[in-house]
């Protein structure tokens, strides 16, 4: 949690010092309020005695009647009983002006305290809001640098929780700390110093109340704090299930699996609810404990105070001010302990945030990146790859080289490593062994931005972003002209359905492209890649959502438009890759065949089996 304070700006530290200074002024106003309240009670009391001396007793009334006035009585008392003289002087000098003065000062210090509290709130909110904005920005920037390895390590749902709920927890704790907790120790110390000089009996009563409060709150905290550490993991789980349910809603409906998904969500939600109910009920005990202790200390003060007033050791004004000071002390300790309750929860959130911020991306730019000439070549030199937590290689000893303008196709059974292989071209993963070269240079020696600007990547799962058709096609090229955009749409055979949509290129696209069909979504993704005019195209099973006619037309258009660009195609359909210059057949992560379509039909049993499963011998020319 303390690491979070490193993110404060210089102006934030200045604001923090101002807040501390204003907090001391606010506490001073509170203490002055207690003094003025005691003074106004005394003024009212003395004025009451002045107008009705009988309240002081028959003996005092007899003495007063013998002198006839308070001034005459005062002159005699000063010589006979100096200890009684101050009280008689106060009664003699009492006036309505004292009440008005003390009442006016009470209003003044109350208004001053309110203004100071408002200023503190504004400054604290500014610090907390900037802190949250800064952390959220840094977190988003850090996640944007992550490779697929780090994304999989944390999980998408957890990263969303850390970027939202965790930051809010830390922000709220900081805000409350600056608004209230700074005032708590100052108030407690100041009030204790004032209260100690009044009466040791009353001070003992307050001390007992504080100890009782501490014992009760620590007992509750011991039970509750471990639960706070579990709650964030439950939130991750709920977010993950919700995200999965929303992204897969079509499949859920198609399989009538609403009940299954609801049950899965219900279990996660019930676990989180039970945890919140438990912590809520335990924290709910704080309120009755607080009421009992506050009422108990008030009763104790008035009970002891009555005895002390009868013994003429203190006055009613002292008892009233003592009650206010005792309340201030109890509330100060309550605020401190509430902070101790919130701090662990915020610390858990801060730790989760720092885990992301302190994670170094496994894929980083070199200190001196190389920017080779655009050659359009790709080379895999004895490449092997395994996932960080995996024991076995996903790809083993892959070797091939592609010249500019060639078409390379990759085919194989599901799970054989096709997508992993093409992901390493754009350096979404780094190789475990060997070298991947683009334009004759190891991709690890190039900057990621330069490398990816050379590649038009169309992923297996077509993904569109919320916005318009225009914003999605121009996603990789902000300065793309409308003419180039429309040309890209023509190449991807997307223009016909775009023209039929209301708004055409300005037609809205929902998040994920859920308001267009799978084939339309895929064609827009292809148009997005074409718009960047890359030297290398990577199609990761991108034609599977297209019918045979559209598939052929799009590939023909790309060949004519690409001006000799290299194309890497991952496909399941033989018809899509028959014309490739080089076909790589993968089986369990190993290249079991390389060559042209005709060569592989003769020399590679795996390829022949795949081909015969889709086309007849006559169609294959066997």
C-alpha positions in Angstrom: 0.0 0.0 0.0 2.8 2.4 0.9 4.2 2.0 -2.6 1.2 3.7 -4.0 2.3 7.0 -2.4 5.2 7.1 -4.8 2.7 8.0 -7.5 1.9 11.3 -5.8 2.8 14.5 -7.8 4.8 17.3 -6.1 1.6 19.3 -5.9 -0.1 16.4 -4.2 2.5 16.4 -1.4 1.9 20.2 -1.1 -1.9 19.6 -0.8 -1.2 16.9 1.8 0.8 19.3 3.9 -2.0 21.9 3.6 -4.6 19.2 4.6 -2.6 18.4 7.7 -2.3 22.1 8.6 -6.1 22.6 8.0 -6.8 19.5 10.1 -5.0 21.0 13.0 -7.0 24.2 12.6 -10.2 22.2 12.4 -9.4 20.3 15.7 -8.5 23.7 17.3 -12.0 24.9 16.3 -13.5 21.8 17.8 -11.7 22.4 21.1 -12.6 26.1 21.1 -16.2 25.0 20.6 -16.0 22.9 23.8 -14.6 25.9 25.7 -17.2 28.3 24.4 -20.0 25.8 25.2 -18.7 25.6 28.8 -18.5 29.4 29.0 -22.1 29.9 27.7 -23.4 27.3 30.2 -21.5 29.2 33.0 -22.9 32.6 31.8 -26.4 31.2 31.8 -25.9 29.7 35.2 -24.4 32.9 36.7 -27.1 35.1 35.2 -29.7 32.7 36.7 -28.1 33.1 40.1 -28.0 36.8 39.7 -31.7 37.1 39.1 -32.6 34.4 41.6 -30.0 34.1 44.5 -32.3 31.5 46.3 -30.9 28.8 43.9 -27.7 29.0 45.9 -29.5 28.0 49.1 -31.2 29.6 52.1 -28.0 30.4 53.9 -26.5 32.2 50.9 -29.9 34.0 50.4 -29.8 35.3 54.0 -26.3 36.6 53.5 -27.3 38.2 50.2 -30.3 39.9 51.7 -28.2 41.4 54.5 -26.0 43.2 51.9 -28.7 44.0 49.4 -26.6 43.7 46.2 -24.0 41.4 44.6 -21.4 44.2 44.5 -21.6 44.8 48.2 -21.5 41.1 48.9 -18.4 40.7 46.7 -16.4 43.3 48.6 -17.0 41.5 51.8 -16.5 38.0 50.4 -13.1 39.0 49.0 -11.8 39.8 52.5 -13.5 36.9 54.3 -13.4 33.9 51.8 -11.1 34.5 48.8 -11.9 31.0 47.4 -15.6 32.0 47.1 -14.8 35.4 45.6 -14.4 34.4 41.9 -17.8 32.7 41.8 -19.5 35.8 43.4 -17.6 38.0 41.0 -18.8 36.1 38.0 -22.4 36.2 39.3 -22.1 40.0 40.0 -20.6 40.7 36.5 -23.0 38.3 34.6 -24.9 39.8 31.7 -26.8 38.9 28.6 -23.8 40.2 26.6 -21.8 37.2 27.8 -24.4 34.8 26.4 -24.5 36.6 23.1 -20.7 36.7 22.8 -20.2 33.1 23.6 -23.0 32.0 21.4 -21.6 34.1 18.5 -18.2 32.6 19.0 -19.7 29.2 18.9 -21.3 29.9 15.6 -18.1 31.4 14.3 -15.9 28.4 15.2 -18.6 26.1 13.9 -18.7 27.9 10.5 -14.9 28.0 10.4 -14.8 24.2 11.0 -17.3 23.6 8.3 -15.4 25.7 5.8 -12.1 24.0 6.7 -13.7 20.6 6.3 -15.0 21.6 2.9 -11.6 22.7 1.8 -10.0 19.5 3.1 -12.6 17.4 1.2 -11.9 19.3 -2.0 -8.1 18.8 -1.7 -8.4 15.2 -0.6 -10.8 14.4 -3.5 -8.4 16.1 -6.0 -5.4 14.0 -4.7 -7.4 10.7 -4.7 -9.0 11.3 -8.1 -5.6 12.1 -9.7 -4.1 9.1 -8.0 -6.8 6.8 -9.4 -6.5 8.3 -12.8 -2.7 8.0 -12.8 -2.8 4.3 -11.6 -5.5 3.4 -14.0 -3.6 5.0 -16.9 -0.3 3.2 -15.9 -2.2 -0.1 -15.4 -3.8 0.2 -18.9 -0.4 1.1 -20.4 1.3 -1.8 -18.7 -1.4 -4.3 -19.8 -1.1 -3.0 -23.4 2.6 -4.0 -23.2 1.8 -7.5 -22.1 2.3 -10.5 -24.4 -0.2 -13.3 -24.4 1.9 -15.0 -21.7 1.2 -12.3 -19.2 -2.4 -12.0 -20.2 -2.9 -15.7 -19.6 -1.0 -15.5 -16.3 -3.4 -13.0 -14.7 -6.5 -13.8 -16.7 -8.7 -11.2 -18.4 -11.3 -11.1 -15.7 -8.7 -10.5 -13.0 -7.1 -7.7 -15.0 -10.5 -6.0 -15.3 -11.1 -6.3 -11.6 -7.7 -4.9 -10.8 -8.3 -2.0 -13.2 -11.7 -1.1 -11.6 -12.6 -2.5 -8.2 -9.1 -2.7 -6.8 -8.3 0.9 -7.8 -11.6 2.1 -6.3 -10.7 0.3 -3.0 -7.4 2.1 -2.7 -8.8 5.4 -3.8 -11.6 5.3 -1.3 -9.2 4.4 1.5 -6.8 7.2 0.7 -9.7 9.6 0.5 -11.1 8.7 3.9 -7.6 8.6 5.4 -6.9 12.2 4.3 -10.4 13.4 5.3 -10.8 11.8 8.7 -7.8 9.8 9.9 -5.4 12.7 10.0 -7.8 14.4 12.4 -8.2 11.4 14.6 -4.8 11.3 16.4 -4.7 15.1 16.7 -8.2 15.2 18.2 -7.5 12.3 20.6 -4.2 13.7 21.9 -5.6 17.2 22.2 -8.8 16.1 23.9 -6.8 13.8 26.3 -4.6 16.7 27.3 -7.6 18.9 28.1 -9.6 16.1 29.8 -6.7 15.0 32.0 -6.5 18.4 33.8 -10.2 18.4 34.7 -10.8 15.4 36.9 -8.9 12.1 37.4 -12.1 10.3 38.2 -13.8 11.3 34.9 -10.5 10.6 33.1 -10.4 7.1 34.5 -14.0 6.5 33.2 -13.0 7.6 29.7 -9.9 5.4 29.8 -12.0 2.4 30.7 -14.4 3.1 27.8 -11.5 3.5 25.3 -10.0 0.1 26.4 -13.4 -1.6 26.1 -13.8 -0.1 22.6 -10.3 -1.3 21.6 -10.9 -4.8 22.8 -14.3 -5.1 21.0 -13.0 -3.7 17.8 -9.8 -5.8 17.7 -11.9 -8.9 18.4 -14.1 -8.1 15.4 -11.1 -7.3 13.2 -9.4 -10.6 13.9 -12.4 -12.4 12.6 -13.2 -10.1 9.6 -9.8 -9.3 8.1 -9.0 -12.7 6.7 -12.3 -12.6 4.8 -11.4 -9.3 3.1 -8.4 -11.0 1.5 -10.7 -13.6 -0.1 -13.3 -11.2 -1.4 -11.2 -9.9 -4.3 -10.7 -13.4 -5.6 -14.5 -13.9 -5.5 -15.0 -10.7 -7.5 -12.5 -12.1 -10.1 -14.5 -15.2 -10.3 -17.8 -13.5 -10.8 -16.4 -11.2 -13.4 -14.9 -14.1 -15.3 -18.2 -16.0 -15.3 -20.1 -12.9 -16.4 -17.7 -12.1 -19.2 -17.8 -15.8 -20.4 -21.6 -15.8 -20.3 -21.9 -12.5 -22.3 -19.3 -13.3 -24.9 -20.8 -16.8 -25.4 -24.5 -15.8 -25.2 -25.2 -17.2 -28.6 -23.8 -20.6 -27.7 -25.7 -20.5 -24.4 -29.0 -19.9 -26.2 -28.2 -22.4 -28.9 -27.7 -25.2 -26.4 -30.4 -24.2 -24.0 -27.7 -23.9 -21.4 -29.2 -20.9 -19.6 -29.9 -23.0 -16.5 -26.3 -24.3 -16.4 -24.8 -20.8 -16.7 -27.2 -19.4 -14.1 -26.3 -22.2 -11.7 -22.6 -21.6 -12.2 -23.1 -17.8 -11.7 -25.4 -18.5 -8.7 -22.8 -20.6 -6.9 -20.1 -17.9 -7.4 -22.5 -15.2 -6.4 -23.8 -17.1 -3.4 -20.2 -17.6 -2.2 -19.5 -13.9 -2.5 -22.9 -13.0 -0.9 -22.2 -15.3 2.1 -18.8 -13.7 2.6 -20.3 -10.2 2.4 -23.1 -11.1 4.7 -20.6 -12.5 7.3 -18.4 -9.5 7.1 -21.4 -7.1 7.0 -22.9 -8.7 10.1 -19.6 -8.6 12.0 -19.0 -5.0 11.0 -22.6 -4.3 11.9 -21.7 -5.1 15.5 -19.6 -2.0 15.5 -22.7 0.2 15.6 -24.3 -1.3 18.8 -20.9 -1.5 20.5 -20.3 2.1 19.7 -23.8 3.1 21.0 -23.4 1.1 24.2 -19.9 2.6 24.9 -21.0 6.1 24.0 -24.1 5.9 26.2 -22.2 4.2 28.9 -19.4 6.8 29.1 -22.0 9.6 29.1 -23.9 7.9 32.0 -20.7 7.4 33.9 -19.6 11.0 33.4 -22.9 12.4 34.6 -23.0 10.0 37.5 -19.5 10.8 38.7 -20.0 14.4 37.7 -23.1 14.7 39.9 -21.1 13.5 42.9 -18.2 15.9 42.2 -20.6 18.8 41.7 -22.2 18.0 45.1 -18.7 18.0 46.6 -18.1 21.4 44.9 -15.0 20.0 43.1 -16.3 20.8 39.6 -19.2 22.7 38.0 -21.9 21.6 35.6 -20.2 23.4 32.8 -17.1 21.3 33.4 -19.1 18.1 33.2 -20.8 19.2 29.9 -17.4 20.1 28.3 -16.0 16.8 29.7 -18.8 14.9 28.0 -18.0 16.5 24.6 -14.3 15.8 25.0 -15.0 12.2 25.9 -17.2 11.9 22.8 -14.4 13.4 20.7 -11.9 10.9 22.1 -14.1 7.9 21.5 -14.9 9.0 17.9 -11.2 9.6 17.2 -10.3 6.1 18.3 -13.3 4.8 16.3 -12.0 6.5 13.2 -8.5 5.1 13.7 -9.8 1.6 14.1 -12.1 1.9 11.1 -9.0 2.9 9.2 -7.3 -0.3 10.4 -10.3 -2.3 9.2 -10.2 -0.6 5.7 -6.4 -0.6 5.4 -6.0 -4.4 5.0 -8.6 -4.6 2.3 -7.0 -1.7 0.5 -3.6 -3.3 1.0 -4.8 -6.5 -0.7 -6.0 -4.4 -3.6 -2.8 -2.4 -3.7 -0.8 -5.6 -3.8 -2.8 -6.9 -6.7 -2.3 -3.6 -8.6 1.4 -3.6 -7.9 1.7 -7.2 -9.1 0.6 -6.0 -12.5 2.6 -2.8 -12.5 5.8 -4.6 -11.4 5.4 -7.4 -13.9 7.9 -7.0 -16.7 6.6 -8.0 -20.1 8.3 -11.1 -21.4 8.5 -9.5 -24.8 10.4 -6.2 -24.8 12.0 -4.0 -27.5 15.8 -4.2 -27.7 18.0 -1.3 -26.6 19.2 -0.7 -30.2 16.5 -1.9 -32.5 17.4 -2.8 -36.1 15.2 -1.5 -38.9 16.0 -3.7 -41.9 15.0 -3.0 -45.5 11.5 -4.3 -46.4 12.2 -7.6 -48.1 9.0 -9.6 -47.3 11.0 -12.6 -46.3 10.3 -15.0 -43.3 12.6 -17.6 -41.9 12.2 -20.1 -39.1 15.6 -21.5 -38.1 15.3 -24.6 -35.8 12.4 -23.0 -33.9 11.0 -24.8 -30.8 8.4 -23.4 -28.4 6.8 -24.3 -25.2 4.5 -22.3 -22.9 6.0 -21.0 -19.7 4.2 -23.5 -17.5 4.3 -26.3 -20.1 6.6 -29.3 -19.8 6.5 -30.4 -23.5 7.1 -28.4 -26.7 4.2 -27.2 -28.6 6.4 -26.7 -31.7 9.7 -28.7 -32.2 12.5 -27.9 -34.7 10.5 -26.0 -37.3 12.7 -25.0 -40.3 11.5 -23.1 -43.5 12.2 -20.0 -45.4 9.8 -17.9 -47.5 10.8 -15.4 -50.2 9.0 -12.2 -51.0 5.7 -12.7 -52.8 5.4 -16.4 -51.9 2.3 -17.9 -50.5 3.0 -20.3 -47.5 0.2 -22.4 -46.1 0.1 -24.2 -42.8 -2.3 -27.1 -42.3 -2.7 -29.8 -39.7 -5.0 -31.3 -37.0 -6.6 -29.1 -34.4 -4.1 -28.3 -31.6 -1.0 -29.1 -33.6 0.4 -25.6 -33.1 -0.6 -23.7 -36.3 -1.8 -20.5 -34.6 1.2 -20.6 -32.2 3.6 -20.7 -35.2 2.1 -17.6 -36.9 1.8 -15.8 -33.6 5.6 -15.9 -33.4 5.9 -14.1 -36.7 4.3 -11.0 -35.2 6.2 -11.7 -31.9 3.1 -12.3 -29.9 5.1 -15.1 -28.4 8.9 -15.4 -28.3 10.6 -18.6 -29.4 12.0 -21.0 -26.7 14.7 -22.1 -29.0 15.9 -21.1 -32.5 15.3 -17.9 -34.4 12.4 -16.3 -36.3 13.6 -13.8 -38.9 11.5 -11.2 -40.8 13.3 -9.4 -43.6 16.5 -11.2 -42.7 16.6 -10.0 -39.0 15.8 -11.8 -35.8 12.4 -10.4 -34.7 13.8 -9.9 -31.2 16.2 -7.3 -32.6 13.4 -5.2 -34.1 11.0 -2.9 -32.3 7.6 -4.4 -31.9 6.0 -1.4 -33.5 8.2 -1.6 -36.6 7.8 -5.4 -36.9 4.0 -5.3 -36.6 3.7 -2.4 -39.0 5.1 -4.7 -41.7 2.5 -7.4 -41.0 -1.2 -7.4 -41.7 -2.5 -9.9 -39.1 -6.0 -11.4 -39.3 -6.7 -13.5 -36.2 -8.6 -16.8 -36.2 -11.4 -15.2 -34.2 -12.5 -12.0 -36.0 -12.8 -9.2 -33.5 -14.3 -5.8 -34.2 -14.3 -2.8 -31.9 -17.3 -0.7 -30.9 -17.6 2.3 -33.3 -18.4 2.3 -37.0 -17.3 0.3 -40.0 -15.1 3.2 -41.0 -13.3 3.3 -37.6 -12.7 -0.5 -37.7 -11.2 -0.5 -41.2 -9.1 2.5 -40.3 -8.1 0.9 -37.0 -4.4 0.4 -38.0 -4.1 3.5 -40.2 -5.5 6.7 -38.7 -4.6 8.8 -41.7 -6.1 6.4 -44.2 -8.1 8.2 -46.9 -11.7 7.3 -47.6 -10.7 6.1 -51.1 -8.1 3.7 -49.7 -10.7 2.5 -47.1 -13.2 1.7 -49.8 -10.6 0.0 -51.8 -9.7 -2.2 -48.9 -13.4 -3.1 -48.4 -13.6 -4.0 -52.1 -10.6 -6.3 -51.8 -12.2 -8.1 -48.8 -15.6 -8.4 -50.7 -17.1 -6.4 -47.9 -18.6 -3.5 -50.0 -21.8 -5.3 -51.0 -23.1 -5.8 -47.5 -21.7 -2.5 -46.3 -23.8 -0.7 -49.0 -26.9 -2.4 -47.8 -26.4 -1.3 -44.2 -28.0 2.0 -42.9 -25.3 4.6 -42.8 -23.0 2.4 -45.0 -19.4 3.0 -43.8 -20.8 5.0 -40.9 -23.0 2.1 -39.8 -22.5 1.4 -36.1 -20.6 -1.7 -35.0 -21.3 -3.2 -31.6 -18.5 -4.3 -29.3 -17.0 -7.5 -30.7 -19.0 -7.1 -33.9 -22.0 -8.9 -32.5 -24.4 -7.0 -34.8 -22.9 -8.5 -38.0 -22.6 -12.1 -39.1 -19.5 -14.2 -38.7 -18.6 -13.9 -42.4 -19.2 -10.2 -42.5 -17.1 -9.7 -39.4 -14.3 -11.8 -40.9 -14.3 -9.7 -44.2 -14.1 -6.5 -42.2 -11.1 -7.9 -40.3 -9.5 -8.8 -43.7 -10.3 -5.3 -44.9 -8.6 -3.8 -41.8 -5.4 -5.8 -42.6 -5.5 -4.8 -46.3 -5.9 -1.1 -45.4 -2.4 -1.1 -43.7 -0.8 -2.2 -47.0 1.6 -4.6 -45.3 4.5 -6.5 -46.9 3.4 -9.7 -45.1 -0.1 -11.0 -44.6 -0.8 -13.5 -41.9 -4.2 -15.2 -42.1 -4.8 -17.4 -39.1 -7.7 -19.6 -40.4 -9.3 -16.4 -41.5 -11.2 -17.8 -44.5 -13.1 -20.5 -42.7 -16.1 -18.3 -42.1 -16.3 -17.5 -45.8 -18.1 -19.7 -48.5 -15.9 -21.2 -51.2 -16.8 -18.6 -53.8 -16.1 -15.6 -51.5 -12.9 -17.4 -50.2 -11.5 -17.7 -53.7 -12.6 -14.2 -54.7 -11.0 -12.6 -51.6 -7.7 -14.5 -52.1 -7.6 -13.5 -55.8 -8.3 -9.8 -54.9 -5.5 -9.9 -52.3 -3.0 -11.4 -54.8 -3.8 -8.7 -57.3 -3.8 -5.9 -54.7 -0.9 -6.9 -52.6 1.8 -6.0 -55.2 4.0 -9.0 -54.3 3.3 -9.2 -50.6 4.2 -12.4 -48.8 1.1 -14.4 -47.5 1.0 -16.8 -44.7 -2.2 -18.8 -44.6 -3.4 -21.1 -41.8 -6.3 -23.2 -43.1 -8.3 -26.3 -42.7 -9.6 -26.5 -46.2 -7.5 -28.0 -48.9 -9.1 -25.8 -51.5 -7.8 -22.7 -49.8 -4.2 -23.7 -49.9 -3.8 -25.9 -53.1 -2.1 -23.1 -55.0 0.4 -22.2 -52.2 4.1 -22.1 -53.1 4.9 -23.9 -49.8 2.7 -26.0 -47.6 3.8 -27.0 -44.2 2.0 -30.0 -42.6 2.1 -30.0 -38.8 1.4 -33.0 -36.6 1.8 -32.7 -32.8 4.0 -29.7 -33.2 6.4 -31.2 -35.8 6.6 -30.5 -39.5 5.9 -33.9 -41.0 5.8 -32.5 -44.5 6.8 -29.5 -46.6 6.3 -28.9 -50.3 3.7 -28.0 -52.9 0.3 -29.6 -53.1 1.3 -32.2 -55.6 4.5 -33.1 -53.8 2.7 -33.6 -50.5 0.1 -35.8 -52.1 2.8 -38.1 -53.1 5.2 -37.9 -50.2 3.2 -37.0 -47.1 0.6 -39.5 -45.8 -0.8 -37.0 -43.3 -1.5 -34.4 -46.0 -3.0 -37.1 -48.3 -5.3 -38.2 -45.5 -6.5 -34.6 -44.9 -7.0 -34.0 -48.6 -8.9 -37.3 -49.2 -11.2 -36.4 -46.2 -12.3 -33.3 -48.1 -12.0 -34.1 -51.8 -12.3 -37.1 -54.0 -9.4 -38.8 -55.7 -10.6 -37.4 -59.1 -10.7 -33.9 -57.7 -7.2 -34.3 -56.4 -5.9 -35.9 -59.6 -4.9 -39.2 -57.9 
